[in-house]
């Protein structure tokens, strides 16, 4: 398996876990940072942001983090709650991130 195939498999696994955990929730899920830019290194973490309007239970985030921690992903995955982040970070994620999934029923 070449580097591109391995990268795509890793991202597909992370995406499936996160989108499954937040399925049906009014959220937008983004890949951002070095992995979104294609500039990741061996030491890079995979940055995932979840945008919501405050109606997503903390337990959903906890479950997603637990599943990501247990997954056979050879990189650290950072799951960011944009509702609890600085507005500047949220704006940067919306501008530069890759939108993975959008469940927007009721989300502004």
C-alpha positions in Angstrom: 0.0 0.0 0.0 1.4 3.4 -0.9 1.4 6.5 1.2 -1.6 8.0 -0.6 -3.7 4.8 -0.1 -2.7 4.6 3.6 -3.6 8.3 4.1 -7.0 7.8 2.5 -7.7 4.7 4.6 -6.9 6.5 7.8 -9.1 9.5 6.9 -11.9 7.2 5.8 -11.8 5.4 9.2 -11.8 8.6 11.2 -14.5 10.1 9.0 -16.8 7.1 9.5 -16.4 7.1 13.2 -17.1 10.8 13.6 -20.0 10.9 11.1 -21.5 7.7 12.7 -21.3 9.3 16.2 -23.0 12.5 15.1 -25.5 11.0 12.7 -28.9 12.7 13.0 -27.4 15.6 15.1 -27.7 19.1 13.7 -23.9 19.5 13.1 -21.3 20.3 10.5 -18.2 18.2 10.6 -14.9 19.5 9.2 -11.4 18.2 8.6 -9.0 21.0 9.2 -5.3 21.7 9.8 -2.3 20.0 8.2 -4.3 16.9 7.1 -6.8 19.1 5.3 -4.0 20.9 3.5 -2.2 17.7 2.6 0.8 18.8 4.7 0.7 16.3 7.5 3.8 14.8 9.0 4.4 11.7 11.1 3.9 13.8 14.2 0.8 15.6 13.0 -2.5 15.0 14.7 -5.7 14.8 12.7 -7.9 17.8 13.5 -11.7 17.4 13.3 -14.1 20.2 14.2 -17.8 19.9 15.0 -20.0 22.9 14.6 -23.4 22.9 16.3 -25.8 25.3 18.0 -25.4 23.9 21.5 -28.0 21.2 21.3 -25.6 18.3 21.0 -25.2 16.5 24.3 -21.7 16.3 25.8 -22.1 12.5 25.9 -22.1 12.4 22.1 -18.7 14.2 22.1 -17.5 11.8 24.8 -18.6 8.8 22.8 -16.9 10.0 19.7 -13.7 10.7 21.5 -13.8 7.3 23.1 -14.3 5.6 19.8 -11.5 7.6 18.2 -9.2 6.7 21.0 -10.0 3.0 20.6 -9.6 3.0 16.8 -6.5 1.6 15.2 -5.5 5.0 13.9 -1.7 5.6 14.1 -2.2 9.3 14.8 -3.7 11.4 17.5 -7.2 12.7 16.6 -8.2 16.0 18.0 -12.0 16.5 18.1 -12.8 20.2 18.5 -16.2 21.5 19.7 -16.5 24.8 17.8 -19.3 25.9 20.1 -16.7 26.0 22.9 -13.9 27.4 20.8 -12.7 30.9 20.1 -14.7 32.7 17.3 -11.4 33.1 15.3 -10.8 29.4 15.3 -14.4 28.7 14.2 -14.1 31.2 11.4 -10.8 29.7 10.2 -12.2 26.2 10.2 -15.2 27.3 8.2 -13.0 29.1 5.7 -10.1 26.6 5.4 -11.5 23.3 6.5 -13.0 20.5 4.4 -16.6 20.0 5.1 -17.0 16.2 5.7 -20.7 16.0 6.6 -23.6 18.4 7.2 -26.6 17.5 9.2 -28.2 21.0 9.3 -31.8 20.4 10.3 -32.2 23.3 12.7 -28.6 24.5 12.5 -28.1 28.2 11.5 
